């Protein structure tokens, strides 16, 4: 369920919440009630997006922002429906569903843009000037520190598999990961595991033998690891894990040393945007050094811009993990598992492996 957006400090914000989405209006700082409105469809929690919007409006006081917090699948379906049936849709779309965002771009729903920041962007992080990765978020192992004590925390998938196979009662039923049938992110991460790690299905079988618990959200897993109900969580989104660890000292984080998958949130300006120039202006801000600094420090999302400093950045992660990082490229390769037959076969194999002894 989408959480209700919080009111913007010192500004009046109109909030409309229903079962499908949350909409928050950020009025123009100029006070102009008739100011142009930038419409954003985003899967990012409105609370995390607020500092980005606030900083953008400092530079653009003449603009209001209408922020729709939606599920990633709803964003995809809504853009297509509105573009095809009404001929106009949001001015900017921002989502963690890399595959769905890439499909929008590949199918002609994204506008080609000329953005100055792309000169500094990694080659893997954009596609044909239509889809742009803005963050650098690793998939990590999280663990409850007191549950391990002096025992070694697994640093690789092989070590994790061995731990799960050991039959330790202290860990049985206390390990969790995403349910790939309900979590698009979980599916994305496991599909990349299958590409990089030949023993992926042995690991899944080990999870099944250890009584793995499956969830559709990061927060459900992190909450249970942080308070000790679970000992360990696998393939958890690192940006969320870091935010939880800041307030939960018993929560530890491991960047797997065999390889660490890195996902990115992708932004695009729809071809059918009502005000594409406004969408491009906001995207240019989010890709600028200032916008990326706000993203790292206030929105708590690892910034991709190579010139942005600080711990919560791609540069810092590269210094820490180096060649073990495996970013998911913004490319048509993301579309492979949108094929329903391939997806069904992958999920069938997942379920079969979980139940094998």
N, C-alpha and C positions, 0 to 999 in steps of 0.2 A: 504494500500500500504506500502511496506517495505521501510523504510527510508534509504537513502544512508549512508553508513558507513563513518565516518570521518577519515582522515589520522592520523596515529600514530605519536605523536610528536617525532621529531628528527630521525625518521626512515622512509625509503622509503617504501611505502605500495602500492601494486598494487590493484586497485579497479575495479571490474566489476559489473555493475548494470544492471539488466533487470527487466521486470515486475514481474518475479516470485521470485527473491531473490537478495541479495547483498552478494558479496564475497569479503573478505579482506584478503590479505596475509601479515602476520607479519614475516618478514625475521629473520633468526637466528641472534642473537646478535654477534655471533662469526664472522660474515661476510662471512661464508661459503655458497656460492651460491648453493652448492649441499647437504646442510644439510638435514637430515631426516625431513619429514613434517607430523605434526599432523593435521588431518582433523576433524573439529568439525561442527556438525549441531546443531544449537541452535535457540530458539525463543527469546532469550534475545537480546535486542538492542545492536548492536556492540559498541556503545558509553559506555554502562554500563559494557560490557564485557572487554573492553580495559584494565582497571587496573588489572584484574585477569590474563589476558594473559601476560601483562608486568611483573607482579611479578613472574609468572611461568617461564618466559624466563630468568629472573635474575638468578634463580636456575638452569635453563636448557639452557644455552646460545648456545648450539649446536643444538637446535631444532627450526624449523620454524613452524608457525601455520597458517593453512588455515581455516579461519572462515566464515562459511556460515550462514547468518542470514535469517531464513525461517519462514513461518507461521507454527504453531504447526501441523496442519493437513497435510501440505506438508512434514514435517519431517517424520511423521508416514508413509505416503504413499511411500515416497522415500526410506526409509530404507527397507521396504518390497519388493518394486520393484527391488532395486539394489541387495539385498541379494538373492532373488529368481532367477532373470534373469542373473545377472553378477557374483554372488558369492562373492562380496565384496562391502563394503559401508564405511561410516564414522567411525572414531576411537572412537568418543565420541558423544553422543546425549544428549542434555540438553533442557528440555521443561517444560512449566507451565501446559501443558495439562496432568494432572495426569492420567486421564483415558486412554488416548492413549499410554502414556509411560508404564503404567501397562499392557496394552494389548500386547505391544511388548515383555515385559518380560514373561508374562503368555504364550504367543504363541511360546516361544523358540527362540526369536530373540536377547535376551540379554545374555551376557557371565557371568558365575558365577565367582566372584572375591574374592580374599583374601586381604582385606584392613585393615590395623592396626586400623584406626579410628573407625571402626564399634564397637569396644569394648566400646566406649563412646557414641555411637549413641542410641537414644530412640528406644524402641522395635517397635513402630508404624512407624518408619521412614525408614525402608528398608524391602525388601522382598527377601528371599532366596538368599541373597548375589548377586542379579542381578540388582535391582532397588533401588536407594538411594535418599532420600529427602535431599536437601541441604539448604533449606531456611525455614522460619517460618513467613508466611505472612497472617495477619488477614483480614477478610472482615469487613469493617467499614461503618459507616454513616458519610458522609461529609455534612457540612452546611455552608452557608454564614452568618457570624457573624452579620453584620449589619441588615440582614433581620429578625433576631430574637430579636435583642435589649435586653430587659429585660425579654422576654418570655423564658420559659424553652424549651430547645432542647430535643427532645425525646431520652431517654436512652435505651428504650426497644422496641420490635416490637409491643407490645400492645399499648404503648404510641404513637408510630408512626402511627398506624392504627387509633387511636382516633383523632390525629391531622389531618390526611387526610380526615376523615369522618366529621370533624367539618365544612367543607364548607367555610373555610377562603379564601376570594378572593385574599389575599396577597400571598397565596401558590398555588392557582389553576394554573395548567400548568407550575409550576416552580419546579417540583419534577421529578427526573430522576433515571433510573436504567438500567441495561444491557438488551438488547433484547436477550432472551434466544434462539431464533431461529438462531441468527447470532453470538452469543458469547458463545463459549464453556465454558469459565470461569463463565459467568452469569448462564448458565445452571447448572454447577457444584454447585455453591453456592445455587441456589434455590432448587435444589434436596436435598441438605443437610438441608436447612430450613424445607422442608417437613418431614424430619426425626426427627428433633429436636423440631419443633413448630407445634402443632396441629391446630393452627389457621392460618396457612400459606395462605390458599386460601381466607380467610377473608381479610388478609392483601393485597393480590393481587387485590381483588375486591375494596378495599379502594383506592389502587393506581389508578385503572381504573376510579373511581368516581372523583379523583382529577386531571384527565387529565395528567397522567404520560407520560413522554417523554422517549423513548427507544433508546439506542445507543449500538453499538457493541464494543466500546473501552472506556477505563478508561479516557483517555485524553480528549475526547469530553465532558464528563460529568464534569470532574474537571475544565476544562477551564470555563465552563458556571456557575459553582457554585462559583468559585474564583472571577469572575467579577460581580456577582450579578444577572445575567440573570436567574439563578435557585437559589432556596432557599436551596435545599437539594438533596443529592444523596444517594441511598441505595445500600448496598452490594458492595461497591467499594473496589478494592484491596488496602490494607493499605500501602504497600511499595510505590506505585505510589502517593497515597494521601499525605504521609509524604514528599515526594520529592517536590510536588507542594506547600504544606504548608510552606516549608522552604523559598519560595520566594513570597508567597501570604499570608500576615498576616490576611486577612479577611476570610481565609479558615479554618474552625474548623473541628476537627475529634472526633468521638465518637466510643469507643469500646462498643458495646451493652452489657448492664449489665445482660441481661437474659442469653445470651450465645454469644460467638464470634467464628465463624467458622474460622479455620486457614488452608490455603492451603500451598503447598510446591512445589517448582520446583524439578523435578526428573531428575537425570542423570543416564545413563547406557552406557556400552561398548557393541556394537553389536557383536553378535556371528560371523558375517561376516566382522568384521573390517579389514581393510587393515593392520593396525599396532596396534593390540590390546594392546601391551605393552605400547605404547605411550598414548593410551586412558586411560589406567589404571593409568599411571603416573600423567596425568593431573587431573583425578578424585581424586586420593589420595591427590594431592595438594589442591584441592578445599575443601576437607573434613578435612584438617589439621588445626591446630589452626591458623597458619599464613594465609592460604588461606581464612579461614572463617573471620579473622579479616579484610582482604582486601575486602571481600565481603560486610561486614557490613559498613565499614568506607568509602570505595571508590566506590564500585558498588552500594551502598545504598540499599542492600537487607538484610533483617533481618537474621542474622547468626543463625544456629541451634546448633553448637558445644557448649556444656555446659560450657566449660572453657573459652570461648571468652567473654570479658567484654565490657561494653559500653551500650548505650541506644538502639541501633539498633540490638538487639539480642533476642533470645528466652528467655533467662534468665531474661532480663529486662521486657519483656512482661508478663512473668509469675509472676514476683513480682507485676506488675501493675494490672493484670486481674485475676490471680490465676485460680480457678476452673471453671470460666466461659469460658475458652478457650476450643474449640472443634477441635483439629487437625484432618484432614482427613487422615486416615491411608493408607499407601502404601500397598494395599492388593487387592485381586481379587474382593472385594466388589465394587471397582471403576468401574468394568465392567458392572454393572447392567444396567445403562442407555445408554450403547452402543448398547444394543438390540434395533433394529430399531422400533419394535412394541411398546415397553415400552416407548421409547423416543417420538414417535409420539403421544401416548396417553397423556404423560405428557405435551407436548406442546399444544395439543388440550385443555387440562384442563386449562392451563395458559391463552390461548386466550379467552376461554369461561368466565373465572373469570374476566378478564380485562374488558369484555363488559357487565358483569352483574351489575345491579344497586342495 
